[in-house]
Every structure is written in structure tokens, then in C-alpha cells.
Amino acid sequence: MAEFRPRVLVVDDDPLSRRILEQALGTAGCDVDSAADGQEALAKVRSRRPDVVVTDWQMPRMDGLTLCRILKGSDETRFTHVLMLSARGETEAKVTGLETGADDYLVKPVDPVELNARVRVGLRLQKALGELAAKNEILEKLALTDALTGLANRRAFLDALDAEVARVARHERPASLLFMDLDEFKRVNDTHGHAVGDEVLAGFSRVLNRCCRKGDLAARIGGEEFAVLLPMTGRVGAALVAERIRRATEALPLGQSVDVALTVSIGVASTEDSPKPLEAAVLLGRADEALYRAKAGGRNRVAAG
């Protein structure tokens, strides 16, 4: 396995200082590149993605403070470790550099041993921040996902519905909502146990994934209740999707041990039929009422609200 060589970008307008820093970092095993000012550094940051940027403060065209602000203000580079160098050793200067976003500050002339030590510390911090960001991303996804089915959960669905209703109001384009309830699901749990019930729920979630487009959002609202948000879809298109889901559910194989035929009742509501101003709660209520009518009409059917 190849040895890891951290990518370090040295930014200094003085050629001699640049060479000294490059040599010190290169000797310590870093993959070093250099730039003469902040503008050149930005171009190299975008192309090379350095792990650490070691930058002088005072430079022509773009100084180190401006470079630091830009790096820390971008989602793509905010975790890049920035080590600020300056001949100014007073406390006020150090505070200014750190408050601008620099992660560390060294006073010139720089001791090569200390420089390399600080770069290594920066790499450890960057690795820890990256791991933390990845874990937070996983936690955020878990907070918005139903664990059993992998679909969006109620919270994620309601957030998406609010956002879609706002988009409909701004752009005057339609959207529709499906509310679904698995018929006689309680019998599955009572007769075959919750393990089989979970398999049925997971199987129905696969039906939704097959029947929905990439831009649609399928969610498990709770228990055997599901919903689908259909952006850019009017009442006719929503009814077609609902009927496709109903038929696919009716044909879903549940295994020889399950003697309950799985069907689904679906309520449809569209913004085309909603009063203005649009409200997510009103659309939800209409879809729920339509679902109730589908249930009352004998189940295994689609009703529009």
C-alpha cells in the first residue's frame, strides 16, 4: 500500500520563502504545491484539493486573510486546514488571523520542525472533522428515514410537502398527494405475527419504489399508512399512479404461508382542486377524506378528494 502523502499548498509572494517552506514540508513527506498569491492559490485549491493550506498574510492581488475567508465560506473547502504565517507576532494580529477563519497561526521566521508538527496536527483535526461530518450525515438520514422500509418517514414527508406547496404557490404548477392504507393488515399481524407483517410492509414499500418516478417521494406515515408526494402532477396523472400502485399491490406475492390477500385503499388529492391560498394541512385533509371514502366503498380502490 502506498504511503499517505498529505497534499499541502504553500502560498507566499516571496520566492525564497516559498522554496524554504516547500523544502521543509517536502522533506517531511508532504506532497507540496505552491502559489504566489491568493488568486493563484484559489485556482490550485479547486484543481488539487489540498489537505492543508499554509499561507502568508501579506501578499499582492489577494492577501492571506481574503483567501482564508473565501476558503472557509465555501462548503467545498470549509474543512481545509488553513495555517496562517506572518511576521506580525503581536496578540492583536494573531486574533485577527484566527477570527478570520485560520485554524492556526505561526510567526515568521518559521521553525521547520514546528511547522511540520502543526501541519500534522491540522491533518488530525481535518480527519476528525471529516469523520464527524460523515456521522452527522448518517444521523440526519436516519432521522428522516423509516428504519423498516427505507422510505421517508412522517417528518421528512411533511417537510417535503410544505416545501412543495410553497413551490406550487410560487410557480402555479400542480402537485398531488396519495394517502394509502393497507387493507386488513391487522389480520396479517394477528394471524401470522409481526415478523410476517414487517415483511409485508417491506414488500409494499418496494411496490411504491417501482411505481413512483425519481422525483416523487414515498413515505411511511405510521403503521400500515403510507403516502406519496407527486410533484408536477395533476389529478389525472395522480389517479393513474394510484391505480398502478393498487394493481401492483394486489399482485404482490406474500408467500405460501400467508393466506391474506393484500390490497390497498388510496385517497388522491391535487392542488388543482384546492382553494387558494394553498395550505398543506388542507391538502392532507382532502387526501385523508378520500382515503376514508375508498375504505367505506369496499376497500381495494382509489378515491379522489
N, C-alpha and C positions, 0 to 999 in steps of 0.2 A: 504494500500500500504506500502511495506517495505521501511524503511528509507534508503536513499542512503548512502553507506559507501565507501568512496574513497579508492582504493587499493594503498597502499604505500609500497615500498620496501626500507628497510634500509640496507645500505652496509657499514660495518665498521669492521676492523680486530680486534678491541678491544672488548671483550665480555661485559665488563661493560658499555662502551659507547653504544653498541648496545641495551642493556637492558634498559638503560635510555631513549634512543630515542624511542624504541618500546613502553615503558610505557607512555611517553608523548603523542605520536600520538594515541595510543590506547585509552587513556582516553578522547581524543578529538573526538572520534568516527570513527577513521580510521580503515580499515582492514589492519593490518600490517604483513608483512613478512620480513625476514632478510637474509642477506648473509654476509660471512666473507671476500670476496674479489670480484674483478671484474668478474672473470671467473664464480664463483658460481652465481653471480648476473645475468649474461647473460643467463644462463640456466633458472633461475626463471623468467626473463623477457619474454622469449619465451613461457613459460608454463602458466604464470599467467597474463601477460599483465597489469602491474601496471599503474596507472594513473600518479603517481609521484615516482621518484627515488631520495632518499636522500642518497648521497654517500660521504664517506670520500675521501680525496685526496690521502694520502699516505697509501698504502696497499701492501702486498706481492702479488706475481704472476701477478696481474693486478691492476694498480692503478686507481684512480677515473678519471683522465684525459683520459686514454686509454678507459675506459668504456664509458665515455661521447662521445668520438669521434666515437666509434662503434655505439652507440645508435642513434646519430644524422646523421650518414652516411647511415642508413638503412631506406628505405621507410616505413617499417612496424613500426618503433619505433621513427621516427624523431620528432613526435609531443609529445612524452613522456616528461613530465616536469622534468628536472634534477636540483636538488638543491645540490650544492657542499658545503661540510663542510671542514674546515681546521683550524689548529692553526695559520696558516700564515695570518696575518692581514694587511700586507703591500700592498700598491696600486698595485705594480707590480704583486704580486701573484693573487690578485683579477682579474686583467686584463687578466692574463694568463688563469685562470679558465673560465672566461666568453668568451674569444676568442676561447677557445677550443670547446665551444658549450653549456656550462652550462647556464641555464636560470636564475639562482640566485646563490648567494654566501653568506654563513654565516660563521663567525669566531667563533671557539670554545674558551671557553665553550659556548654552545648554550642555550639561554633562551627558555624554553618550550613554553611560550606564543608567543614569536616572531616566533619560528619555526612553530607552528600551523597556525599563521597568514600568513606566507609566503607560506605554503602548500596550504592554501585556495586561495590565490592569483594565485598560479600556476594552480589550478584546473579551476579557472575562465578563465585564459588565454588559457588553453588547450581546454576548451569548445568553446571559441570564435574562435580559430584556426580550430577546427573541423567543426564548422558551416560554416566558410569561405571556407574551402576546399570543403565542400559539395555543396555550392552555385557555386563555380568556376567550379565544375564538371558538374553541371546542365547547366551553361552558355556555357561551352565548347561543350556539347552535342547539345545545341540549335544552336550553331554556325555552326554545321556540319550536321544539320537535316532540311529537308524541313518541314515546320510547317503544311502544309495541309495534306500531305500523310504519314508523319513519315518516309519516305525513306531518304537516304543520299542526301545531296544537291550537287550542282555542285563542290563546293570547296572540299568537302570530297571525291567525286568521283575522281577528278583529282589528289588529293594527293595519293589516293589508287592506281590509275593507274600508276603513276610514280614509286611507290614502287614495284608494281607487275612487271613492265617492267624491273626494276633492278634485281629482283629475277629471272626472265626468263633468263636474260643475264648471271647471275652467275651460275645457275643450269641447263641451257639448257632444261627447261621444258616448255611446251606450255601454253598459256593463250589466251583467246578470249574475244571479245568485241561485245556487241549488242547495236546498236543505234535504237531507236524506236520513231515513231511519230504517234499519234492518228489521223486516217483519218477523215476528215470532222468535226473536233472538233469545228471549228469556227461556224458551223451551230448549234451545240448544244447550245453554248453560245448565239448566235443571236436569236434563236427560243425560248429557254426555260429559258434563263437568266444565270447569273454567279453562282447562288446558285446550280442549277442543274449541271452546268459544273463542279463545285467543287466536287459534289457527284460522277460524272463520273470519275474524276481524282483519287479520293479516292478508288473507286471500281477497277480501273485498277491497282492501287498500291497493292491491295490485290491479284490480279491475279499474279503479279510479285512475291510477297512473297510466294504464293503457288507453283509456277513453279520453283523457284530457290532453290538451295541447301543451306545448312547452311553457307558454306564458300564463297558463291557468294555475290556480292554487287550490290543491285539495287538502282538506284538514279533517282531523278527528276532533269533534267538538266535545265529546264526552260519551262514555258508554258505547252504545251502538249508533250514536248520532254522528253524522258526517256532513260536511259542507264543501262546496266547490265555488270559487270565485272565478267568473269568466269575463275578463276584460275585453273590450271591443266586441261585445256580443249582445245582440238584441234578443227579443223574446222568442223569435222563431229559431234562431241558432241555439239558444239555451235549451229549448224544448227538444231539439234534435239530440243534443249532447245527453240530456236527461234520459231520453228513450234508449240511447245507445248503452248507457250505464245500466238501465233497468234490464235490458235483454241480456247483457253480459253477466249480470249478477244471477239471473235465472238459470243461465247455462253453466254457472261456476261449479266444478266438481268438488264435493266435500269429502269424498272417501266413502267406502262401503259401510263403515260403522255408523255413519251419520244418516239417520232416516228422515231428517227435516229438510224440506226443500227451501233453499234460501232465496228470498225475494226482498225487494227494496221498494219503499214508497218515497216519492220525490216531490218536493214542492219547489216551484220555479217563480222567481220574481225578477223583474227587469226594471232598470232605471227609466226605460221608455214609458212605463206606465206609472211612474212615481210622481207625486206632486212636487212642485218647486216651493222653496229651496230643498234640494236633496238632503236627506238625512240617513245615515247608516242604520240607525235604530228602526226607522220606518221600513226600510228595505228588508231588514231582518224579520220584522213583524209580519210583513206580507208573505215572505217565503215560509215562515212558520205556519201561518194560516193556511197556505196552500198545501203544506205537508199534512196538516190536520185533515183537510178535505180528501186528500189521497188516501189516508188511513181510513177515514169514515166511509169512503166509497168502495171499500173492499180490499185495500192494500194492493201491492204489486202494480202500482200505476203512477202516472205522472199527472200532477195538477198544477195549473198556473194561477199565480196570485195577482 
